[in-house]
Amino acid sequence: MVFHEAAIPSVPRSIDEPLSSHEVNIDGAFHVLRACADGGVEARSLRRIRPRHTAIPRLLPKVETMLPSPRSPYALQKLVGEY
C-alpha cells in the first residue's frame, strides 16, 4: 500500500516559484504513480477526500458531484494529481 503525501503545500509559493511547485506537485505525483505501476501496486482509492485547497467552490455542504474550480496554481496541481 502506498500513501503519496509529498507536496509543496503553499499557494503563495506556487505563484512565486511555479516551476519548482509544478515539478514537485505534478511531476512528483507522476513519478510515484509510475513507480507503483512498475512495482505492481494495484491502484485503489479507499475514499476520495477533498483536501482543504481551493479547487472547489466555497459552498456547503461539499459533495463529490461539485465541479472543481481551481483558484491557484497549487489547487490546480493537486487537482491534476487527483485525476
Backbone hydrogen bonds in HBPLUS format (Angstrom, degrees):
<---DONOR---> <-ACCEPTOR-->    atom                        ^
c    i                          cat <-CA-CA->   ^        H-A-AA   ^      H-
h    n   atom  resd res      DA  || num        DHA   H-A  angle D-A-AA Bond
n    s   type  num  typ     dist DA aas  dist angle  dist       angle   num
A0010-SER N   A0008-ILE O   2.92 MM   2  5.80 134.7  2.13 108.8  95.0     1
A0014-SER N   A0010-SER O   3.00 MM   4  6.11 148.5  2.10 140.1 148.8     2
A0015-ILE N   A0011-VAL O   3.19 MM   4  6.48 134.4  2.41 145.5 157.1     3
A0015-ILE N   A0012-PRO O   3.13 MM   3  5.21 135.0  2.34  97.0 109.5     4
A0016-ASP N   A0012-PRO O   2.85 MM   4  6.13 164.2  1.87 154.9 159.7     5
A0017-GLU N   A0013-ARG O   2.67 MM   4  5.39 158.9  1.71 147.4 152.9     6
A0021-SER N   A0017-GLU O   3.14 MM   4  6.20 161.5  2.18 156.9 162.7     7
A0022-HIS N   A0018-PRO O   2.91 MM   4  5.94 156.6  1.97 142.6 149.0     8
A0023-GLU N   A0019-LEU O   2.89 MM   4  6.11 166.2  1.91 154.6 158.4     9
A0024-VAL N   A0020-SER O   3.10 MM   4  6.22 159.4  2.14 146.4 150.7    10
A0025-ASN N   A0021-SER O   2.87 MM   4  5.87 166.1  1.89 152.2 156.1    11
A0026-ILE N   A0022-HIS O   2.84 MM   4  5.34 159.1  1.88 141.0 147.6    12
A0027-ASP N   A0022-HIS O   3.24 MM   5  6.68 156.8  2.30 148.0 154.8    13
A0028-GLY N   A0023-GLU O   2.92 MM   5  6.21 125.9  2.22 135.4 151.5    14
A0030-PHE N   A0026-ILE O   3.03 MM   4  6.31 157.8  2.08 150.8 157.1    15
A0031-HIS N   A0027-ASP O   2.94 MM   4  6.25 157.3  2.00 151.2 156.9    16
A0032-VAL N   A0028-GLY O   3.02 MM   4  6.32 154.5  2.09 149.2 155.9    17
A0033-LEU N   A0029-ALA O   2.97 MM   4  6.22 165.1  2.00 152.5 156.3    18
A0034-ARG N   A0030-PHE O   2.82 MM   4  6.02 158.0  1.87 152.2 158.9    19
A0035-ALA N   A0031-HIS O   2.94 MM   4  6.07 159.3  1.98 145.2 150.5    20
A0036-CYS N   A0032-VAL O   2.96 MM   4  6.19 152.3  2.04 146.6 154.6    21
A0037-ALA N   A0033-LEU O   2.94 MM   4  6.23 159.2  1.99 148.5 153.8    22
A0038-ASP N   A0034-ARG O   2.86 MM   4  6.11 163.9  1.89 152.5 157.1    23
A0039-GLY N   A0035-ALA O   2.88 MM   4  5.96 138.7  2.05 138.6 149.8    24
A0041-VAL N   A0036-CYS O   2.81 MM   5  4.93 157.7  1.86 153.3 149.3    25
A0040-GLY N   A0037-ALA O   3.15 MM   3  5.16 162.0  2.19 103.2 108.4    26
A0069-SER N   A0055-ALA O   2.38 MM  14  4.98 156.1  1.43 135.2 144.4    27
A0066-MET N   A0063-VAL O   3.12 MM   3  5.83 169.6  2.14 123.4 126.3    28
A0076-LEU N   A0072-SER O   3.07 MM   4  6.36 160.5  2.11 152.9 158.1    29
A0077-GLN N   A0073-PRO O   2.85 MM   4  6.10 157.4  1.91 151.6 158.2    30
A0078-LYS N   A0074-TYR O   2.99 MM   4  6.25 159.8  2.03 156.2 160.5    31
A0079-LEU N   A0075-ALA O   3.00 MM   4  6.15 150.2  2.09 142.9 151.5    32
A0080-VAL N   A0076-LEU O   2.91 MM   4  6.19 155.6  1.97 152.4 158.2    33
A0081-GLY N   A0077-GLN O   3.16 MM   4  6.44 154.5  2.22 142.2 148.7    34
A0082-GLU N   A0078-LYS O   3.06 MM   4  6.41 143.8  2.19 140.9 150.4    35
A0082-GLU N   A0079-LEU O   3.07 MM   3  5.03 119.4  2.46  93.2 108.2    36
A0083-TYR N   A0079-LEU O   3.02 MM   4  6.40 157.2  2.08 152.0 157.6    37
